[in-house]
């Protein structure tokens, strides 16, 4: 939950005067998103989201994120569409922050996704990858394999506070990942954070993808590996192969994986687990005492990583030959 | 900002099936309100607010609050209207909490109200007092003069941490208030918490009063004293007599004050300042280290109290004879 920056009525009126959205009718902070401040905006033109980009988002990346959403929406991907002001610009400033208005997407995120939802997710991810293929801007993945060792260095001394032996476990796994990370797989624009709370459904139909603020250029199959971790494990931490199968079937109905991608999946899944393990570990160890926001449990991702270490090949994820 | 209780999509679907509101389209936590969890709810029937009542609100008081909103809305007061389910009940349960759906009110709260807004506020308060005159339920004010000494006892030992000498200052003032508190003034249902963030405006027109969860039976003029403190001081802490005059003119255009009410205003204003000083003092001293929510400054209300101690009579607030 997050509203970090307050916006006064005067600032908002001035900001909106650059747009053709009619009079302001309502404005409420939304308790979603952990990186930015989000507001529900109601004007005579309808309902919108106003996002203020807080300091964890680099201002230089915003043209990539906003351009990508517009590019995808233009190609039929259901995602928020940035609203341009009368001067053609979607990226503006309010209350000392970069800010943009995006369209309001109906839909609910699923607390307990089922296999059919994993299939829809896979299809939508494949469609997103295809629609982004001709997106002209580039952004490196700041949280890929090269970043993991320096990220771990920020938490390594205290990592055993989370779980005895975790530091040694991560150090060994990092060596493996750095040695084994694939580099010749198909790449393109990936979402990189497609957790259930970033995917909306309406009556079991996928109605939109949101939160493109980790999107970047990287291996396409790595995006699938992120989803595998985020969607296909049960609350009891066991892997649900039916969900895995559905995810891959959905994805491959749009874009079949190459043999090399299939072979690399266990390594990619270990890397995706490492990436979220490390950011959660850092957040866990740096959260202020007594803070209202409970950081997410890094141990969940250590367990997923151990599962992937034991996987023989992609068939164990439910990925059959096509 | 607050969403204390998460609601799953399954719980929400089941909850909504009791209403005639059509299919669920969207559901987002709102970062407003410090006592309850509030969600923006979009269904085929429109936009609504779903409120889950957290433990600081006594479940036994909810029929009073919801009944009052319905009573006022029926009489033309612009305030949220509780939505009844098909069985006629507006008060239900979800996620283990009492809950209600209320109508969504357009409007913005003013960060910097001007005298014209104080006049509108006064008028709306007078209209609310009149519209509530025949409301049949009763609820005692749990935060009136009798409650202040026990409330202070929870913070008295540490009150000098906020400001040297504050404990002694409050103790002396409590003696004065207990001795001087009026009891024969006109009473009725009061809002008791009509701060700027509970009053919506659209293009300088008052569009609604919200958050009736402190409403109770008490002296009508005490409600005005709460507003005087909350609306008529400047950011530099000085009293703005133009705003005071506007507030009273607005109120008296609907319901003229009696001579006894006018005479009692300085004492009522001291009491209203004491009530918010004490709850802020308690919150200030009990907030967890490192919490994301900054508690409101109790010293602001100590300063207002000192101002009222020096007031000669109600004319100093801008309250002229009519």
Interface residues (C-beta under 8 A of the other chain):
Chain A: X1 X2 X3 X6 X8 X9 X10 X12 X23 X24 X25 X26 X27 X28 X29 X30 X31 X32 X40 X42 X47 X104 X105 X106 X107 X108 X109 X110 X111 X112 X202 X203 X288 X289 X290 X291 X292 X293
Chain B: X1 X2 X3 X6 X8 X9 X10 X12 X23 X24 X25 X26 X27 X28 X29 X30 X31 X32 X40 X42 X47 X104 X105 X106 X107 X108 X109 X110 X111 X112 X202 X203 X288 X289 X290 X291 X292 X293
